[in-house]
Amino acid sequence: MTNVSLFPASRRTFIDVLGGLVLAAAIPAGAFGQSLSSIKIATIGSGHEGGSLGTLFAKLGHPVMFSSRHPEELKDLIAAAGPTARAGTVAEAVAFGDVIFLVVPYSAVPQIGQDFGSALATKPLVVDVSNPTARDGQDLMNQITATGGVGLFAAKVLKGARIVRAFNALHTPSLAAIANRPAGQGGPVGVPIAGNDPKAIDLASRLTREIGFEPVLVGDLAKAKYLVPGSPISGLHTAAELRQIAATLT
Ligand SMILES: NC(=O)c1ccc[n+]([C@@H]2O[C@H](COP(=O)([O-])OP(=O)(O)OC[C@H]3O[C@@H](n4cnc5c(N)ncnc54)[C@H](OP(=O)(O)O)[C@@H]3O)[C@@H](O)[C@H]2O)c1
């Protein structure tokens, strides 16, 4: 896949909340009103990335619904993810999930906003993992740029949703292989995240930690434009490295 960089070449200050803002681990388990593992996870998009993320949560006992426009094709994924996983249509997943992971080709995001935006706006958290690429078309790329980047564009087309961008900029063939990275191999891989809603950011941080990664809050949805492949903060880094790299982006 050819990823198109949407972060600006100019080095503008955006790390105003970065240094030291890895969110504290001590967010109470009851903050969501239930234990973390009982939170129902739904993925819109159950391909390479959505399937991997949903499986990590299913392995921890979360009820997970993977969705597809052809849910009958998800049998192998469901079998591999285990007994808490099931398949559904996109509409069923939106109805099912407490937390929705949006993991689709970016060209599908505006239509998903039209079809499910009002339901998504009722959720405590929508994690936008999707990245625009050249294959999504120049018109969409231009719209995203004109809106101020991928975070603000998502806020526009998913009006009212509590969006956190996360997991966008890791380069790995297998999330499972780098989850819970041991200290001897560098410790937990850092995941840059960005969002506007503090409670959604807290919840995204807890879920990110739960599956074995270390969230690093980069900023708000305006700053989320840096959370794309090809950005200097993309790739595999520890949380400390992410903060250092981000601090050089002025
Ligand atoms: N692969 C990675 O390592 C990686 C890492 C970070 C971020 N991402 C981003 O995650 C997104 C998905 O990447 P991927 O590699 O997982 O792609 P993929 O393997 O091709 O999977 C795409 C998924 O999106 C679903 N989908 C496509 N159009 C849809 C629509 N209109 N409505 C609902 N679902 C739709 C597909 O479901 P059906 O066709 O079955 O309906 C499929 O499950 C991309 O934006 C990518 O940039 C990928």
The ligand as an ORCA input file, in Angstrom:
! r2SCAN-3c Opt
* xyz 0 1
  N      -2.630     -3.143      7.941
  C      -1.962     -2.388      8.812
  O      -0.860     -2.749      9.272
  C      -2.563     -1.088      9.288
  C      -1.948     -0.401     10.361
  C      -2.520      0.786     10.817
  C      -3.668      1.281     10.199
  N      -4.218      0.629      9.152
  C      -5.399      1.194      8.508
  O      -6.510      0.363      8.811
  C      -7.426      0.391      7.718
  C      -7.685     -1.042      7.294
  O      -6.468     -1.621      6.876
  P      -6.348     -3.198      6.704
  O      -4.941     -3.460      6.373
  O      -6.970     -3.893      7.857
  O      -7.248     -3.412      5.390
  P      -7.953     -4.734      4.881
  O      -7.241     -5.934      5.377
  O      -8.153     -4.564      3.421
  O      -9.395     -4.699      5.592
  C     -10.314     -3.688      5.286
  C     -11.603     -3.966      6.011
  O     -12.484     -2.852      5.793
  C     -13.765     -3.347      5.475
  N     -14.466     -2.404      4.610
  C     -14.056     -1.948      3.394
  N     -14.969     -1.091      2.900
  C     -15.957     -1.011      3.836
  C     -17.171     -0.293      3.902
  N     -17.558      0.533      2.915
  N     -17.953     -0.445      4.993
  C     -17.577     -1.273      6.004
  N     -16.434     -1.989      5.996
  C     -15.630     -1.844      4.922
  C     -13.528     -4.666      4.792
  O     -14.666     -5.467      5.032
  P     -15.549     -6.181      3.901
  O     -14.932     -5.883      2.553
  O     -15.494     -7.616      4.285
  O     -16.893     -5.586      4.115
  C     -12.315     -5.201      5.520
  O     -12.715     -5.951      6.657
  C      -6.779      1.245      6.622
  O      -7.286      2.547      6.674
  C      -5.313      1.223      6.999
  O      -4.610      2.364      6.532
  C      -3.696     -0.555      8.689
*
